[in-house]
Amino acid sequence: MTQAKTKVLFVGALTYDTVFRVDDFSQGPGKYMAGESTISASGMAANAATAAARLGGDVALWASVGGDAMAGALIAEIEDEGVDCAHVRHVPDGRSASATIVVDATGERWVIVDYDKVTQGVPTEQEKPPIEHYAAVMADVRWPGAAMVALRTARAAGRHAILDADTAPLSVLENLAPCASHIVASTQGASILTGSDEPFDAAHKIANRYGCFVCVTNGAGGSFWTESQSSEVHHIHAPSVEAVDTNGAGDVFHGAFSQALAEGKTPKEAIQFASSAAALKCTVFGGCLGAPLRQATLKMMNATYHDL
């Protein structure tokens, strides 16, 4: 296999998601009527891969599914998005992951996920894709054994090794963070890793601790980031949009960011590109079904950032 100059491998979650829009989800226990709903193949890494593919990327997914009937449908849907799923692992004795999400009238969401420990078990050497042939690898925290292998191999080969440091046990984040060349964390993930709820402070602490590129995303509050080998924190504001559904926005950000790095964009350009894609996703209900195309993303980017 020859090296793909801009091909990106996404590693981690592939789930069966049911998303409900419930305008007011604040009344406590009881029954709620959904305004609308969607069912789709999803998951952090799968969403990021889908977003990158829609943005024109050549992408592949390394995920793990069970031996249930759901597995084939999940893979088929992601393949329809143009994602190479040849490396998706089948575990006959496991069950495929699933999630239920509720989105309220403000676009905020509640997510309940179910991952089978058997399905998400550590991969064997034979199940490992040719990681060194990809320009960039992005791994989430939902399949830690595979993420560790992917990030270490990519970094050793001089490739971009990007960690999606989202909400996870502290031990998982601490094990994966040293393996990454780029840590892109949600505010929640950064808080778990550093103990700080302030994204500026968290970015500074992560950069000092690991000496790599760091970006802490804060939704409408923008992104706080540092260059590699620097703890000076910069800020990039987020595009202003009317949010309908924030579910999947972080995944779209990671997919767009990884794709931009693989294309040779600077970290600042990659964040601006990713911020634009994530903002556009927030204007559409249905999780990553709202991931935008490249032309719309570039238009938003050019309209928002005037230093291009």
C-alpha positions in Angstrom: 0.0 0.0 0.0 1.4 3.4 -0.9 1.2 6.3 1.5 -1.9 8.4 1.0 -0.7 12.0 1.3 -3.9 13.4 2.8 -5.8 10.3 4.0 -7.0 10.3 7.6 -7.8 7.3 9.8 -10.4 7.8 12.5 -10.4 5.4 15.4 -13.0 4.8 18.1 -16.8 4.9 18.4 -19.4 3.6 16.0 -22.9 3.6 17.5 -26.5 3.3 16.7 -28.1 6.6 17.8 -31.7 7.6 18.4 -32.1 11.4 18.7 -35.3 13.0 20.1 -36.1 16.7 20.1 -38.0 17.6 23.3 -38.4 21.3 23.6 -38.7 21.3 27.5 -36.8 18.5 29.2 -36.7 20.2 32.6 -39.8 18.8 34.3 -38.1 15.8 36.0 -39.3 12.2 35.8 -42.3 11.5 33.6 -43.4 11.2 30.0 -42.3 13.5 27.2 -43.6 14.0 23.7 -40.8 14.4 21.0 -41.2 17.0 18.4 -39.2 15.0 16.0 -36.6 12.2 16.0 -33.8 10.6 13.9 -32.1 7.3 13.9 -28.6 7.0 12.4 -25.1 5.5 12.5 -23.1 7.7 14.7 -20.4 7.7 17.4 -17.5 10.1 18.0 -15.0 8.7 15.5 -17.6 7.7 13.0 -19.1 11.2 13.1 -15.7 12.8 12.7 -15.0 10.5 9.7 -18.4 11.4 8.1 -17.7 15.1 8.6 -14.3 14.8 7.0 -15.7 12.9 4.1 -18.3 15.5 3.4 -15.6 18.1 3.5 -13.8 16.3 0.6 -11.5 14.1 2.6 -10.2 10.6 1.8 -11.0 8.9 5.1 -11.2 5.5 6.8 -12.7 4.2 10.1 -11.2 1.8 12.6 -14.1 0.9 14.9 -15.6 -2.2 16.5 -19.0 -3.7 16.2 -20.7 -6.7 17.7 -22.2 -9.9 16.1 -25.8 -8.5 16.1 -28.0 -7.5 13.2 -27.3 -3.9 13.9 -23.6 -4.2 12.9 -24.1 -4.5 9.1 -26.5 -1.6 9.0 -24.1 0.6 10.9 -21.2 -0.1 8.5 -23.4 0.3 5.4 -24.6 3.7 6.5 -21.1 5.0 7.2 -19.8 3.6 3.9 -22.6 5.4 2.1 -21.0 8.6 3.4 -17.8 7.7 1.5 -15.9 6.4 4.5 -13.6 3.3 4.0 -14.8 0.8 6.6 -12.6 -2.1 5.6 -10.9 -2.0 9.0 -14.0 -2.1 11.1 -13.7 -5.0 13.5 -16.5 -7.6 14.0 -16.7 -9.2 17.4 -19.1 -12.2 17.2 -19.7 -12.5 21.0 -20.1 -8.7 21.5 -22.9 -6.2 20.9 -22.8 -3.0 18.9 -22.8 0.3 20.8 -25.9 2.4 21.0 -26.9 5.8 22.3 -30.1 7.8 23.1 -29.9 11.6 22.9 -32.4 14.2 23.9 -32.1 17.7 22.4 -34.0 20.6 23.9 -35.3 23.9 22.4 -31.9 25.7 23.1 -29.9 23.0 21.2 -28.4 21.5 24.4 -28.4 17.7 24.6 -28.4 14.8 27.1 -26.6 11.7 25.9 -26.9 8.1 27.3 -24.4 5.6 25.7 -24.0 1.9 26.0 -20.6 0.4 25.1 -19.9 -3.4 25.4 -16.6 -4.2 27.1 -16.2 -7.3 24.9 -16.8 -5.3 21.7 -14.4 -2.5 22.8 -11.7 -4.9 24.0 -8.1 -4.4 23.0 -7.4 -5.2 19.4 -4.9 -7.8 18.3 -1.8 -7.1 16.2 -3.5 -8.7 13.2 -6.5 -6.4 13.5 -4.3 -3.3 13.3 -4.6 -1.2 10.1 -1.5 0.1 8.3 -1.5 3.2 10.4 1.8 4.5 9.2 0.4 5.0 5.7 -2.1 7.6 6.8 -1.2 11.3 6.9 -3.1 11.8 10.1 -4.8 9.6 12.7 -7.6 10.9 15.0 -8.6 8.7 18.0 -11.4 9.2 20.5 -11.6 7.9 24.0 -14.3 5.2 23.5 -12.0 2.4 22.4 -8.9 3.1 24.5 -6.9 0.0 23.5 -7.1 0.9 19.8 -6.5 4.6 20.4 -3.3 3.8 22.2 -2.0 1.7 19.4 -3.1 4.2 16.7 -1.7 7.3 18.4 1.7 5.7 19.3 2.2 4.2 15.8 1.2 7.4 14.0 3.4 9.6 16.2 6.4 7.2 15.8 5.9 7.4 12.0 5.9 11.2 12.1 2.2 11.5 11.3 -0.3 13.8 13.0 -1.6 11.8 16.1 -4.7 13.6 17.2 -6.5 12.8 20.4 -10.2 13.7 20.9 -10.0 14.2 24.7 -13.6 14.2 25.6 -15.4 13.1 28.8 -13.8 9.9 30.0 -12.3 8.4 33.2 -9.2 10.3 34.2 -7.0 7.2 33.8 -8.0 6.9 30.2 -7.2 10.5 29.4 -3.9 10.3 31.3 -2.9 7.1 29.4 -3.7 8.5 26.0 -2.6 12.1 26.2 1.2 11.4 26.2 0.8 9.5 22.9 -0.7 12.4 21.0 1.0 15.1 18.9 -2.2 17.1 19.0 -4.7 17.1 21.9 -8.1 18.6 21.0 -10.2 18.6 24.2 -13.7 19.6 25.0 -14.0 21.8 28.1 -15.4 18.9 30.0 -12.5 16.6 29.0 -9.9 19.2 29.7 -11.5 19.8 33.2 -11.2 16.1 34.0 -7.6 16.0 32.8 -6.5 19.2 34.7 -9.0 19.9 37.4 -9.7 23.4 35.9 -13.1 24.5 34.5 -11.5 27.5 32.7 -10.6 26.5 29.1 -7.8 29.1 29.0 -6.2 27.7 32.2 -6.8 24.1 31.1 -5.1 24.6 27.7 -2.1 26.2 29.5 -1.8 23.3 31.9 -2.2 20.6 29.3 0.5 22.3 27.1 2.9 22.5 30.1 2.3 18.9 31.0 2.6 17.3 27.5 4.5 19.7 25.4 2.3 19.2 22.3 -0.3 21.2 20.4 -3.3 21.8 22.5 -6.8 23.1 21.7 -9.6 23.3 24.2 -13.0 23.9 22.6 -15.7 25.8 24.5 -18.7 25.8 22.1 -20.0 29.3 21.3 -17.1 30.6 23.5 -14.5 29.6 20.8 -11.3 27.7 21.1 -8.2 28.2 23.3 -5.0 26.8 21.8 -1.2 26.6 22.0 1.5 25.7 19.4 3.6 22.7 20.0 6.3 23.2 22.6 4.7 26.5 23.8 2.3 27.3 26.6 1.2 30.6 25.2 -2.5 30.4 24.8 -4.3 32.0 21.9 -8.1 32.4 21.3 -10.2 31.9 18.2 -13.8 33.0 18.4 -16.6 30.8 17.1 -18.9 31.8 14.2 -22.2 33.3 15.5 -25.2 31.1 14.6 -28.6 30.2 16.0 -28.1 26.8 17.5 -30.8 24.2 16.8 -28.8 21.1 17.8 -25.3 21.0 19.3 -25.2 17.2 19.4 -22.3 16.1 17.1 -20.7 19.5 16.8 -17.6 18.5 18.7 -17.2 15.4 16.4 -17.6 17.6 13.3 -14.9 19.9 14.8 -12.5 17.0 15.2 -13.2 15.7 11.7 -12.7 19.0 10.0 -9.6 19.8 12.1 -8.0 16.5 11.3 -8.8 16.8 7.6 -7.3 20.3 7.5 -4.1 19.2 9.1 -3.8 16.4 6.7 -4.1 18.9 3.9 -1.2 20.9 5.2 -3.2 23.7 6.8 -1.6 25.6 9.8 -3.1 24.9 13.2 -4.8 28.3 13.2 -6.4 27.7 9.8 -7.4 24.2 10.9 -9.2 25.6 13.9 -11.0 28.2 11.9 -12.1 25.6 9.4 -13.2 23.3 12.1 -15.0 26.0 14.0 -16.9 27.0 10.8 -18.0 23.4 10.1 -19.1 22.8 13.8 -21.1 26.0 13.8 -22.9 25.1 10.6 -23.7 21.7 12.1 -25.4 23.4 15.1 -28.0 24.9 12.7 -29.4 21.5 11.7 -31.2 19.0 13.9 -30.1 15.4 13.8 -26.6 15.1 15.2 -23.9 14.5 12.5 -26.6 14.3 9.9 -26.1 18.1 9.9 -22.4 17.9 9.0 -21.8 20.5 6.3 -20.2 20.3 2.8 -16.9 21.9 2.0 -18.2 24.9 0.0 -20.5 26.0 2.8 -17.8 25.6 5.4 -15.3 27.7 3.4 -18.0 30.4 2.9 -18.6 30.5 6.6 -14.9 30.6 7.3 -14.3 33.5 4.9 -17.2 35.4 6.3 -16.1 34.9 9.9 -12.4 35.3 9.9 -11.1 38.4 8.2 -7.4 37.6 8.5 -7.4 34.9 5.8 
